[in-house]
Amino acid sequence: MIPISRVIDKYPNIADFFPKEWFESELKKGDEDIHLLAKQLTFKENDESSLVYLEHVERCLDELKNEIRGHENHFRKLVHKQRYHGILAELEIGLMYKSMGFEFEFEPPVQNRFSDIKITNAETEIFTEVSIRKGPSFKEKEKIGNNCTISEFEIRSSQKFKSKIIKESSQLSNIHPGIFALVIDPSSIPEIESIMSGFGFGRLWGKHIQLGLDPSKTVKERVSGLLIYCNYT
């Protein structure tokens, strides 16, 4: 197990958002209830994957200090298990924009509401809505003997993506260009074609054309680009 004191000492930015008392409280919870960041401490002290994960979160918080300033209340919600993945995704996309040299800000106001990120390219303001999607579930099909199980992916349809896309893209501006950034778990990679169809993009299959779904008026008006982002960390 990785000692809490080691995390607090080695990762000061994590310690600022996740204090010692928070870790102590989380580590008393069962596997299903524990926060993902705290769960990293339950593995062996020399577990490489846990250390890489902690370093990744620390880097996001450290390199985005200036951009986080003024929005601390929003980012302190990282401590909530239900909000953690979505807010971390905003940090990851923000860090990607910064590494590309863009000026950007978190939580920009847009038409009486707030978007997730705004980048500025020359004089053009481009708003980004960040969403997360986890991979398809496994559906048990058949059992052989007592131990061996045959399972197959239960892939979500394009239509299911479409409804979520319409809802979340409504946070974008209908005046300025908008990017829909979809942060996916590696297990969602098989669903990329369904995601593309959900946005109304078509694919060529030999002599046959698979048409995408009509992306709806909302998506057509507000989404200028789709960014699919996958971080194996």
N, C-alpha and C positions, 0 to 999 in steps of 0.2 A: 504493500500500500504506500502511496506517495504521501509523505507528511504534509499537513496543512501549512506548517511553518515554512517548508521549502517553497511552496507555491507563493506564499505571501512575500517571501524575501526575493525570489527570483523573478517574479512577474508583478512589478509594482502597479501596472495599469489594471491588471485583473484584480489585484487586491483593492484598488480604489472602487471598483464597481461590485466586487464580490468579497466583502470583508470576512475576516476569520470566523465571526459568529455565524455568518450565513453558511459557510462550509460545514461548520460543526452541526448545524441544524439539518442540513441536507443529507449528511452522511449517516444520520440516524434513520433515514427513510429506506423503504424496500426498493428493489431494482426497478419496479414499474413506476414508482413515484419520484425517484431521485432525478434531479436536474442533470442534463447531459454533461455540463461542465464539471459538476461535482463528481459525477460518475468516473471521470478520468482518474481521480485520486484512488479509486477502489482497486485499480489494477496494480501490478507489480511496480516497484519503484523504478526499475530499469526498463519498463515497457516503452518501447520506442514510439509506438503509435500515439500513446497518451501524451508523451512529451512533445511530439510534433504538433498535436492538436492544441495544446496549451500555448505553445509558441506562436501558432497561427492566430489565435484569439488575441494574445498579447500584442502581436505586430499590428493587427487591425486597430486596436485601441490606441496604441502608441503613435502610429503614423497619421492618425486622423484626429489628433488632439485638438488642433485648431478648428477643424470642421465640426467637431462635436460640441465645442464651446458654444453656449447659448441654447443647446438642446439637451442638456444633461438629464432633465426630467424624462424625456423620451427614451434615452439610451439606458437609463437606470432600470428600465423595465426588462432589461436582459436577465435579471434575476428570476423572473417569472417563467416557469417551464413552458407555458403555453405561448408566450411572446418571444422566447429566445431565438428560435430558428428564423423567424421573419426579420427581427431586428438585426441579427448577425448577418443575414443576407444583404440588408441595406449597407452594412459596413463593408462587406466584401465587394459589392458593386461600386461603392464609393472609392475604395482603395484601388480598384481597377481603373476607374476614371482618372484618379490622381496620378497613377503610374503612366497613363497615356498623355499626361500634361494638360488635362482640362481643368479649368476653374469650375468649382461646383459648390453647392450648399445642400444641406439636409433640410427636410421639412419646409420647403418653400411654399408660400401661399399662392394659390392659383384659383381665381374666380370663387371666392368665399369658401374655400376648402384648402386642404393641404395635400401636396403630392409628396413622394418620398425623396426625390433628388432633382435638382435643377443644375444642368451644366450650361456653360456659356461658350459658344463657338463664334468668334468675332463678335457681332452684335446680336447673334441669334440665341434666344433662350430655348433650351430643349428640356422638357420635363420627362422624368422617368418614374414609372410605377414598378416597384419590385414585388414579385410574387414568388412563392415557393411551391414546389410540387415534389412529393415523395413518390417512389416507384410503385408499380402494380403489386397487388397482393398475390399470394400464392393460393390457389384453390385446389384442395385435395380432390383427386379424381378416383384413385384406386389404391388399395392396399394389397401388398403381396406378402404373405406370411405375417409374422408378428411385428417385424421391425422396419422392413423396407416399404417406403411410400413413393408412389409416382405422383408428381405434382406438375401443374402447368401454369403459365402466367395467365392471369385474368386481366387482360389489357383494357383500360378504360377507353371508351369510344371518343371520337372527335367531338361529338355533340356535347359530351360532358365537359370537355375543355372549353368549348365555345361559350357555354353559359357562365362559367367562371371568368373567362376573359372579358366578356361584355360587362360584367359587374365591376371588375377591378379596373378596367380601362376607363371607367367613368370618372376616376380620380385625375385623369390627365386633362390638359387644357384642350379646348376645342378651337383655340386661336393659334397656339404655338405648336411646333412639332413635338411628338411624343414617342418615347421608347418604352415598350413593354419588356421589362427584364424578368425572365423566368429562371430562377435558380433551382436546378434540379439535383436530386440525389442521383448518384451513379446508377441506381436501380431503375431510374426513370428513362435511361437512354433508349430502351426499346420502344418507348412511347413518343419519341420525337416526331415520327411521321403523323401520329394522331394530333400532336400539338400543332404541327404545321397546317394540317387540314382544318383545325379549329380556327385558325386565323384566316382561312380562305385561300391558302396557297395550294396549287395543284402539283401533281407529280406525274412524270411520264413513265409508263411501264411498257416498253417495247412499242407495239403498234396501238396500244390502248392508252387512253388518258383517264387518270383518276382525278376527278374534279374535287377541289376543296369545297368546304362548306361556305355558304354565304356568311361572311364575318359580321354582319349586321351594320346598321348605320352608325352606331356608336363607335365601333372599332374602325370603320372606314374614315370617320371624321377625326379620330384622335390618335390612332396608332400609326406612326410613320415608319417604325422599325421594330423588329423583334430580336431580342438578344437572349439566347439560351446559354446559360452559364452553369458549368459543373465544376465543382472543386472536390478533388479526391481526398483532400485532407480530412 
